[in-house]
Amino acid sequence: MYSGHQKITTARIAVLREVVRLGINHIDTSDFYGPHITNQLIKEALHPYPEQLRIVTKVGARRDAEGNWPRALAPDELREAVDDNLTNLGLDALDVVNLRVGGLDSPTPGSIAEPFRVLAQMQRAGLIKHLGVSNVTAEQIGEVQSIAPVVCVQNFYNIANRRDDALIDSLAEQGIGYVPFFPLGGFTPLQSETLSNVATRLNARPMERCVGVAASTFAEHSAHSRNIISGTPERERCWR
């Protein structure tokens, strides 16, 4: 008989295999989730990975004993984070690594060139195929583009938080992918009077409507959801 932990692990592995079977080909992860266990589950469920699957990870934070995620942007911390992702995913090179900076859900102004250079060095060493950034401003994106190409940007975005609309359009013109985090609100339910009114009119719960509205809103500003990482299919379907 399975223990409770074994049952949970089996269920998580089943979910991972099912989403890939359904056509999801972009999985967002990080080794500091858990820490470590998330990537270990991905490896157990999917390794050797399907050719079309792209695993996009992030570095720039760590999990402490209290369950918080303090910044981890020093060169040695970034190198250790990349090594941990490689080990726990069972890869020789990571498809995409996002440099995660800023606060919980908003960028912090200032230079991010130094940590990005560390990742660019690891890219040149063959440990990373592509680079991205997360929780950044337009100015920070421009800064790191002078160091190495950026294939994707991952920022806080949903129907109630659309401050990146202009940035999304700018990235589209450059052929850079935009991947929203907290698309359904994050750690707290999405707060939107408009969404609640629509849900009431349609006799649905707000979160049910949020899925459809968030997808259509993002699509409105994201016609560039085509191939942005070399070797990926025409459209990526993201699961995180």
N, C-alpha and C positions, 0 to 999 in steps of 0.2 A: 504494500500500500504506500502511495506517495505521502510524504510529509507535506505540510502546508507550503513550505518554501519550494519544494519540488513541483507542486502543482502550479504555483505562481510562475516559476521559471518556464515550465512546459507551456503555459498559456502565452507567455510573452514571446517565446520562440515561435509558436504557432501564428501569432499576429504578424510577426516580421515576415514569415514565409508567405502568409496570405497576401500582404500588401504588395510584395514583389510579384506574386502570381497575378495580381489584378492589374499590373502594369506600372506601379510606382517605380521610378528609376532614379530618384534623388532622395537620399536619406540624410537628414541633418542630425549631427551628433557632436559629442565632445567627450574626451576621456575624463574631464573633470565632472561630468555628470555621474553621480554615484558616490565616490569616483570609481572609475574603471569598469564597473559592472555593465554599464550600457554597451560599451564597445565589445566587451567579452560576450555579451548575449548576441550582438550582431554577428560576430565571428562564428559563434556556435550555430546560429540559425542559418547563415547564408554562405559561409566560406566553404569551397572556393566560390567567389562572387560571380554572378552572371555578367557577361561582357557588357551589357547595356547599363548596369547599375553604377551610379556615381555616389560615393560616400563623401559628404562634405563635413569636415570637422572644424573645430575652432580652438584657439589657444589664447592665453592672455589672462586667465584666472585659474584658481585652484580651489579645492574644497577643503575647508579647515575642520577642526574637531567639533566645532559648534554648528556645522552645517551651513556656514556662510561661504560666499565665493569672493574672497579678496583678490585684488589684482595680482598677476604674476607675469610681469612684463620685462623682468631682467633677462639678459641674454641666456644665462644658464637655465632659468626657469622655462624659457621658450624652447630651448633645445631639449630639455627633459620632457616637456609636454609633447613635442613632436615625436620623440622616441617612445613615450607611453602610448600614443595613438597608433604608431606603427606596430608595436608589440601586441597590443590588445586587439587590434583589428586583423593582425596577421598579414601585414602588407610590407612590401619593400619600398613603396612610394605612395604617398597620400594623394588622392585625386585633387582635392581642393582643401586648403587651410585658410580659414578666416581669422584675421587678427581682431580679437574682441577687446574693445576699449570702452571708455565712457562709464556712465553709471548703469543703473538697472535697466532703465528704459529711455535714456536720452544721452546724446553725445556730451562729452566734456571738451570744450575748446582747447586747442594747443597742439603742438607738434606730436606726431606719432611716427616720425621718420625712423628713430633709432630702433624700436622693436620691429618695424617692418623690414628694415635692412637685415636684421638677423634672419628673418624668414626668407628673404630674397637670397641670402647666402646658402641657406639649406635647400632652396629650390635649385640653385646652380650646382649643388652637390648631388642632385638627383633624388632627394628625399621627398620633395613636394613637386607635383606637376603644375598646379595653378594656385594663384593667390587671390584672396578676397579680403574684405574688411567688414567689420560689424560695429554698429552703434556709432556711426561717424557723421561728420558734417561734409558738405560739398567741398570745403576748403581742404579738409584732411584727405579726401579722395584725390584731389588734384595734387596734393603734396606727394603722396605715395606713388602716384602714376609716374612721377619723374624717377622713381627708383626701379620699379618693375611693373609689368602690366597687371591690371586688376580685372578679373573675370566676373566678379559678383560682389554685391553689397547687401548686407543683411541688417536691416534697421527695424525699429518698432513702427508698425503700421497696421491699422484696421479701420473699420467704418467710422469709429469715433475719434480716431487719431490720424489725421491725413496731412500732417505738416510736411510730409515728404513728396507731395504730389508733383511739385516742380522738379525736385531731384529725380524722381522716377522718369519724367519726360526727358530730362537731360541725359540720364544714363541710357535710355532707349536710343537716343541719337548717336551714342557712342558704342552701342552694341554690348553694353554691360548689363548683366542680369541683376534684377532686384528680387530679393527673397525676404518677405516680411516675417518678423518674429512677433509673437503674441497676436496673431491674426484674429483670435477669438477672445482676446482680453487679457491673457496672461494668468497671473496668480489670483486675480479677482474677476468676477463676471463682468463682461463688457457693459459699460454704462453708456446708453444712448437713448435719448428721448424719442428721436426719430425711429430708431429700431423698435422700441417698445410700442410706439403707435402703430407701426406696420404690423407687428406681431398681433396686436389686439384686433386690428381690422381683419386679419386673416385667421383669427382663432388659433394661433400657434404660440408656442413659447418663444421668447426673444432669441434664445440661443439657436433654435431651429432655423429662424430666419437669418440669423447672423451668418451661418455657413454660406447660404446662397448669396446674400447681399455682399459679404466680404469678397467672395470670389468674383462677382460681377464688377464690384468697385475696383478691385485690383486689375482685372482684365482691361477695364476702361483706360487705365494709365500704364498698361504693361503689354503692349502689342509686341514687345521684344522678348516675350517668353519663348522664343525660338531657341535654337542651339547657341549657347554661349560658352560651352566648354567643349574643347576639341574631342570629337568622337562620340558626343551624345546624340540621341535621336533628335528629330526636329523640335519636339516639345518635351520638356521635362515635367514629370509629375512629382511633386514634393511631399514627403511624409516626414513629420518630426514629432 
